[in-house]
C-alpha cells in the first residue's frame, strides 16, 4: 500500500544556532495528531531515487492551528538535512505520517530524568511544553550537554521554566570550557554519577546519537534499572 502523503508550506524559519533550524509548517489539509516525542516523516525531492524519506522530531506539541514545528541540525554531507536547511518561507514540503514510541510514560506516575546531548533535546522540549502549561505533577530533571554554549538550543527557555516551576530542574553542561560560560563543564555522565542516585525513583529517558546514548543507558543499568526500563531514542 503506498504511503499517504500531503502537502504543506513553510510558514516560519527560526535559526536556533549556526547549524540548527526550526521550521513551522502550515496545518495540512488533513490534521496530523501526535504525541510529544514523536517524529514526522518528510518526503524530500533529492537523492538518486527520490523521494528521500527522512524523520524529523516535532519540537512543539499539538497546536490549535494544526501547524507542525520541527527542529533539526545540518548533517555534513547529509542530503536530507542540507535540502531542508535551505528551505524558506513559502516553500512546499511533502509530509507523511507521524510515528515513534519515545513518548511520556502513561500514566505519568513518577519523576522523570531526561538526558540529552545537542539536538537530542528536541523531543524533551516538546514534552516539557506539553507538561508546563500547568504546574508539573512530578519532578522533571533535565541533564543537557553540548560542546559550545550556542549549541545548547532552547537554553534560555529551560532557564525560564526552571525559575517558574520548582519541580523542573535544569542541569546544562559543556563538554569543553568556554570563556563566556560560567556553568558546569564536563560530560553528562559526570553529572549523573554525582546526582542520579539521590534522585531516585524516576523514569530515565535519554536521546542523542548512539555513541552518547549507549554509555548513558549502561550507567542506568548499573544503577539498578532493568534494560527495558531505560527509555531511549537514537538519532543515527
Secondary structure, DSSP 8 states (H G I E B T S, - for coil): -----EEEEEEEEEEEETTEEEEEE---SS-----TT-EEEEEES-STTS-EEEEEEB-S---TT--EEEEEE--TT-HHHHHHHT--TT-EEEEEEEE-S----SS--S-EEEEEEGGGGHHHHHHHHHHTTS--SS-EEEEEEESSGGGSTTHHHHHHHHHH-TTEEEEEEESS--TT--SEES-HHHHHHHHHHHH-S-EEEEEE-HHHHHHHHHHHHHTT--GGGSEEEE--
